Amino acid sequence: MSLRDAQQSVDRWIGQYKEGYFSPLTNLARLAEEVGELAREINHRFGEKTKKRDEAEGSLAMELADILFVVICIANSQGIDLDEAFTAMMAKVTSRDAGRWTRKER
C-alpha cells in the first residue's frame, strides 16, 4: 500500500464520522501520546526498565502503525500528499548527506 493509498483509506474511515478530523493541536497531542507508547515499548525491550510480570508483550509494529495513522490524519487534515512530501524529503537527505557516512560495499 502506498502512502497515498493509506491516506485515502484513513480518509474514508474518518469520513464515516460527522466530527471528521481532530484539530491539528489535538492530533499533535495524540501523536505525542503514541510516540510515548513506542518509547515505553522500546525501553521495556532494550532499556533498563523491564515490564511487570503481568504486563503483556507489546508490538513495535503496532505502535509504529499507530504513529503512522496519526501522521496521516494530520497530513489529510492539512491537505498534504505524503507521497510527494516523502519523495521531496528523500531527495533532500540524499543530496545533503551524500558524503556524510561511509557506504556499505555492495
C-alpha positions as CSV (number, residue, x, y, z in Angstrom):
1,M,0.0,0.0,0.0
2,S,1.4,3.4,-0.9
3,L,1.2,6.4,1.4
4,R,-1.4,7.8,-1.0
5,D,-3.5,4.6,-0.6
6,A,-3.1,4.7,3.1
7,Q,-4.2,8.4,3.2
8,Q,-7.3,7.5,1.1
9,S,-8.1,4.6,3.4
10,V,-7.8,6.8,6.5
11,D,-9.9,9.5,4.9
12,R,-12.6,7.0,4.0
13,W,-12.6,5.7,7.6
14,I,-12.7,9.2,9.1
15,G,-15.4,10.3,6.7
16,Q,-17.9,8.0,8.4
17,Y,-18.0,10.3,11.4
18,K,-19.6,13.7,11.3
19,E,-16.9,15.2,13.5
20,G,-14.2,14.5,10.9
21,Y,-10.6,15.0,11.7
22,F,-9.5,16.3,15.1
23,S,-7.8,19.7,15.2
24,P,-4.1,19.9,14.5
25,L,-3.3,20.5,18.1
26,T,-5.4,17.6,19.3
27,N,-3.7,15.4,16.7
28,L,-0.3,16.6,17.8
29,A,-1.2,15.6,21.4
30,R,-2.3,12.2,20.1
31,L,1.0,11.9,18.2
32,A,3.0,12.6,21.3
33,E,0.9,10.0,23.2
34,E,1.6,7.4,20.5
35,V,5.3,8.2,20.4
36,G,5.4,7.8,24.2
37,E,3.8,4.3,23.9
38,L,6.5,3.4,21.3
39,A,9.2,4.8,23.6
40,R,7.9,2.7,26.5
41,E,7.9,-0.4,24.5
42,I,11.4,0.2,23.2
43,N,12.5,0.9,26.8
44,H,11.0,-2.3,28.0
45,R,12.8,-4.3,25.3
46,F,16.1,-2.6,25.1
47,G,16.4,-0.3,28.1
48,E,16.8,-0.6,31.8
49,K,13.1,-0.7,32.7
50,T,11.6,-4.2,32.4
51,K,7.9,-5.0,32.2
52,K,5.9,-6.2,35.2
53,R,5.3,-9.9,35.2
54,D,1.6,-9.5,34.4
55,E,2.2,-6.9,31.7
56,A,1.5,-8.2,28.2
57,E,4.2,-8.0,25.5
58,G,3.6,-5.1,23.2
59,S,4.1,-4.8,19.5
60,L,6.6,-2.4,18.0
61,A,4.9,-2.8,14.6
62,M,1.5,-1.8,16.0
63,E,3.0,1.2,17.9
64,L,4.6,2.4,14.7
65,A,1.4,1.9,12.8
66,D,-0.5,3.9,15.4
67,I,2.0,6.8,14.9
68,L,1.6,6.5,11.1
69,F,-2.2,6.7,11.5
70,V,-2.0,9.9,13.4
71,V,0.6,11.4,11.0
72,I,-1.7,10.5,8.1
73,C,-4.6,12.2,10.0
74,I,-2.5,15.4,10.3
75,A,-1.5,15.2,6.7
76,N,-5.0,14.7,5.4
77,S,-6.5,17.4,7.6
78,Q,-3.9,19.8,6.2
79,G,-4.1,18.7,2.5
80,I,-0.6,17.2,2.4
81,D,0.2,14.5,-0.1
82,L,2.7,12.3,1.9
83,D,3.9,10.5,-1.2
84,E,5.1,13.9,-2.6
85,A,6.4,15.0,0.8
86,F,8.3,11.8,1.4
87,T,9.9,11.9,-2.1
88,A,11.0,15.5,-1.6
89,M,12.4,14.6,1.8
90,M,14.4,11.7,0.5
91,A,15.8,13.9,-2.3
92,K,16.9,16.4,0.3
93,V,18.6,13.9,2.6
94,T,20.1,12.0,-0.3
95,S,21.9,15.2,-1.6
96,R,22.6,16.7,1.8
97,D,24.0,13.6,3.3
98,A,25.7,12.1,0.2
99,G,29.2,12.2,1.8
100,R,28.3,12.0,5.5
101,W,28.6,8.3,6.1
102,T,30.6,5.5,4.7
103,R,28.5,3.5,2.3
104,K,28.2,-0.3,2.7
105,E,30.0,-2.3,0.0
106,R,27.6,-3.8,-2.4
